[in-house]
Amino acid sequence: MAWGGLGVLAFSFTFPASRAALPAFGAVTVGLGRAVVAAALAAACLVAARSPRPSRAHLRRLVLVAAGVVVGFPICSSLALQDTTSAHGAVLIGLLPAATAAVAVVRGGERPPWSFWAACGLGVATVLVFAAVQGAGQLRVADLWLLAAVALGALGYAEGGALARELGGWQVISWALLIALPVVAPLAALGLLLHPPVDPSPAAWLGLAYVSVISMFAGFFAWYRGLAAGGIARIAQLQLAQPMLTLVWSALLLAEHIGPPTIAAGLAVVAAVALTQRTRHHPAKESR
């Protein structure tokens, strides 16, 4: 619980940091350039620790982690945040814990009780209603990008959490970053050519540094360790508290207006995470 909570705290600053960096650097640099910086840190850590290379079976699973959390979630969420606020995006990302639990059931063999799923359903219903109300009765393009980010992030979280039991949390994200590097590095370079930085402010540089070092690398140390130790489906529900934290940071750091509907939605997902933590869950043995 403590490791998972530390990971959620680290990730809760991601959207405000991305919003601060996007106007100056663009979605491709913020979404994929962060992985290039993080991959350099990962390589240094792996060399320093003399970590053995993962097996072929592990490599196949690491590709899924890379596709989900190194490429998919960052670029989809960055594209979404170009057209919506950090606060709005944070509430929709409240779907991520339920999606992660669903992937864990399919790929990891975990079987939470019905009360767990009822609490998840409360969080899912809340964010869907919130998105529809904010979009005048329909989902916007930015919402679709966020839903894609949720799906890809859930895959990376569930697979990475299961794999962390075998490789260790920091090794999982480190190898995933290196696997993705041949793809993300050329795309990030192309993004810089097409969208050169436009007079980046100190806040923009700080935002880019945060998503590169913390969101894309260091935060996963705690997050994957928590998922591995506490069960993917259960610990993933801690992320239902992330929207409320991000709302606070969005108001304090970006001066975004947080209206009553956004606050109500945030409180509802916090209630949902409290309910999920009252259910008993024993993680099943991971399927290979």
C-alpha positions in Angstrom: 0.0 0.0 0.0 2.8 2.5 0.9 4.8 1.8 -2.2 1.7 2.0 -4.4 0.7 5.3 -2.7 4.1 6.8 -3.3 3.8 5.9 -7.0 0.4 7.5 -7.2 1.7 10.7 -5.6 4.5 10.8 -8.2 2.1 10.3 -11.1 -0.4 12.9 -9.7 1.9 15.7 -10.9 2.2 14.3 -14.4 -0.7 16.1 -16.0 0.1 19.6 -14.6 3.7 19.1 -15.6 2.7 18.0 -19.1 0.4 21.0 -19.5 3.2 23.3 -18.4 5.6 21.8 -21.0 3.2 21.4 -24.0 2.9 25.0 -25.3 6.7 25.2 -25.6 7.7 21.7 -26.7 4.6 20.1 -28.4 2.9 16.8 -27.8 5.5 14.6 -29.5 8.4 15.9 -27.5 6.5 15.8 -24.3 4.9 12.5 -25.0 7.9 10.6 -26.5 10.9 12.8 -25.7 10.5 12.0 -22.1 11.2 8.4 -22.8 14.5 9.2 -24.4 15.7 11.0 -21.3 14.4 8.2 -19.1 16.0 5.5 -21.2 19.4 7.1 -20.6 18.8 7.0 -16.9 17.6 3.4 -17.2 20.7 2.4 -19.1 23.0 3.9 -16.4 21.1 2.1 -13.6 21.2 -1.3 -15.4 24.9 -1.0 -16.1 25.7 0.2 -12.5 23.7 -2.7 -11.1 25.1 -5.2 -13.6 21.6 -6.5 -14.2 21.4 -9.6 -16.3 19.6 -9.5 -19.6 15.9 -10.6 -19.5 15.0 -13.9 -21.0 13.2 -14.3 -24.3 10.0 -15.0 -22.5 10.5 -11.8 -20.4 11.3 -9.8 -23.5 7.9 -10.6 -25.1 6.1 -9.3 -22.0 8.4 -6.3 -21.7 7.3 -5.3 -25.2 3.7 -5.0 -23.9 4.9 -2.9 -21.0 6.8 -0.6 -23.4 3.8 -0.3 -25.7 1.5 0.6 -22.8 3.4 2.9 -20.5 6.4 4.1 -22.5 4.7 4.9 -25.9 0.9 4.6 -25.7 -0.1 6.3 -22.5 2.4 9.3 -22.7 1.6 10.2 -26.4 -2.2 9.7 -26.1 -2.4 11.8 -22.9 -0.2 14.5 -24.3 -2.4 14.8 -27.4 -5.4 15.0 -25.2 -4.0 17.7 -23.0 -3.5 19.9 -26.0 -7.3 20.4 -26.1 -8.4 20.0 -22.5 -7.3 21.0 -19.0 -5.2 19.0 -16.6 -8.1 18.9 -14.2 -10.5 17.4 -16.8 -8.0 14.9 -17.9 -7.3 13.8 -14.4 -10.9 12.8 -13.7 -11.1 10.7 -16.8 -7.9 8.9 -16.0 -9.9 7.7 -12.9 -10.9 4.9 -15.2 -7.4 3.5 -15.2 -7.6 1.5 -12.0 -10.7 -0.4 -13.1 -9.1 -1.0 -16.5 -5.9 -2.3 -14.9 -7.9 -4.6 -12.7 -9.7 -6.0 -15.7 -6.5 -6.6 -17.5 -5.1 -8.3 -14.4 -8.0 -10.7 -14.4 -7.5 -11.6 -18.0 -3.6 -11.8 -18.0 -2.7 -12.4 -14.3 -5.4 -14.7 -13.0 -6.5 -12.4 -10.2 -10.1 -12.8 -9.0 -11.4 -10.0 -6.9 -14.8 -10.4 -5.1 -18.0 -8.9 -6.5 -17.9 -6.1 -3.9 -14.6 -5.0 -5.4 -16.1 -4.8 -8.9 -19.1 -2.9 -7.5 -16.7 -0.2 -6.1 -14.8 -0.1 -9.4 -18.1 0.4 -11.2 -18.8 3.4 -9.0 -15.6 5.0 -10.1 -16.2 4.1 -13.8 -19.8 5.5 -13.8 -18.6 8.7 -12.2 -15.9 9.6 -14.7 -18.2 8.6 -17.7 -21.0 10.9 -16.4 -18.5 13.7 -15.8 -17.1 13.4 -19.3 -20.5 13.5 -20.9 -21.6 16.5 -18.8 -18.4 18.4 -19.6 -18.8 17.6 -23.3 -22.4 18.8 -23.6 -23.7 15.3 -23.7 -21.0 13.6 -25.8 -17.4 12.6 -25.6 -14.9 15.0 -27.2 -11.8 14.1 -29.3 -9.7 14.8 -26.3 -11.8 12.4 -24.2 -11.2 9.7 -26.8 -7.4 10.2 -26.6 -7.7 9.9 -22.8 -9.7 6.7 -23.1 -7.0 5.3 -25.4 -4.4 6.3 -22.8 -6.4 4.4 -20.2 -6.5 1.2 -22.3 -2.8 1.3 -23.1 -1.8 2.3 -19.6 -3.8 -0.5 -18.1 -2.0 -3.0 -20.2 1.4 -1.6 -19.2 0.5 -1.5 -15.5 -0.9 -4.9 -15.3 1.8 -6.7 -17.3 4.5 -4.7 -15.6 3.1 -5.3 -12.1 3.1 -9.1 -12.8 6.5 -9.0 -14.3 7.9 -7.1 -11.4 7.5 -10.1 -9.2 10.1 -11.9 -11.4 12.5 -9.1 -12.4 12.0 -6.4 -9.8 10.1 -3.1 -10.3 12.9 -0.8 -11.4 14.3 -3.4 -13.8 10.9 -3.8 -15.5 10.6 -0.1 -16.4 14.3 0.2 -17.2 14.3 -2.7 -19.8 10.9 -1.5 -21.2 12.4 2.0 -21.8 15.5 0.5 -23.6 13.2 -1.8 -25.7 11.2 1.2 -26.8 14.2 3.5 -27.5 14.7 2.5 -31.2 11.1 3.5 -31.8 10.7 6.6 -29.7 14.1 8.2 -30.3 13.6 8.8 -34.1 10.0 10.0 -33.5 11.1 12.3 -30.8 13.8 13.7 -33.1 11.3 14.2 -35.8 9.0 16.0 -33.4 11.8 18.4 -32.5 12.3 19.1 -36.2 8.6 19.7 -36.9 7.9 21.6 -33.6 11.1 23.3 -32.4 10.8 24.6 -28.8 9.1 27.9 -28.7 10.7 30.2 -26.1 10.4 27.7 -23.2 9.9 29.2 -19.8 11.5 27.8 -16.7 8.1 26.2 -15.9 8.1 24.5 -19.2 11.6 23.1 -18.7 10.7 22.0 -15.2 7.5 20.3 -16.5 9.5 18.4 -19.2 12.2 17.4 -16.6 9.5 16.1 -14.2 7.7 13.9 -16.8 11.0 12.6 -18.0 12.7 11.8 -14.7 9.8 11.1 -12.3 6.7 10.2 -14.4 8.6 8.1 -16.9 11.2 6.5 -14.7 11.5 7.0 -10.9 7.8 6.9 -10.2 7.6 3.4 -11.6 10.1 2.1 -9.1 7.6 2.5 -6.3 4.5 1.8 -8.4 5.6 -1.6 -9.8 6.9 -2.7 -6.5 3.5 -1.9 -4.9 1.6 -3.8 -7.7 3.9 -6.8 -7.3 3.7 -7.0 -3.5 0.0 -6.1 -3.0 -1.8 -7.6 -6.0 -2.4 -5.8 -9.2 -6.1 -5.4 -9.1 -6.1 -4.2 -5.4 -3.2 -1.8 -5.5 -4.3 -0.3 -8.8 -7.4 1.0 -7.1 -5.2 3.4 -5.2 -4.9 5.4 -8.4 -8.6 6.3 -8.0 -7.3 8.9 -5.6 -5.0 10.4 -8.2 -7.6 12.6 -9.8 -8.2 14.5 -6.6 -4.5 15.0 -6.0 -4.1 16.3 -9.6 -7.0 18.7 -9.2 -5.2 20.2 -6.2 -1.9 20.5 -8.2 -3.8 21.9 -11.2 -5.3 24.7 -9.2 -2.2 25.5 -7.2 0.4 25.3 -10.0 -1.6 26.2 -13.2 -4.3 28.3 -11.6 -7.0 26.2 -13.4 -10.5 26.8 -12.4 -11.9 23.8 -10.5 -15.7 24.0 -10.6 -18.2 22.1 -8.4 -18.9 19.3 -10.9 -15.1 18.5 -11.1 -14.8 18.5 -7.3 -17.9 16.3 -7.0 -16.4 13.8 -9.5 -13.1 13.8 -7.7 -14.7 13.2 -4.3 -16.7 10.3 -5.8 -13.7 8.5 -7.1 -12.0 9.0 -3.7 -15.0 7.3 -2.2 -14.7 4.5 -4.7 -11.0 3.8 -3.7 -12.0 3.7 -0.1 -14.6 1.1 -0.8 -12.2 -1.0 -2.9 -9.6 -1.1 0.0 -12.3 -2.5 2.3 -12.7 -5.6 0.2 -10.5 -8.6 0.9 -8.3 -9.7 -2.0 -5.6 -12.3 -2.2 -3.6 -12.1 -5.4 -3.6 -15.4 -7.3 -0.5 -16.9 -8.7 0.5 -15.1 -11.9 -0.1 -17.1 -15.1 2.8 -17.2 -17.6 
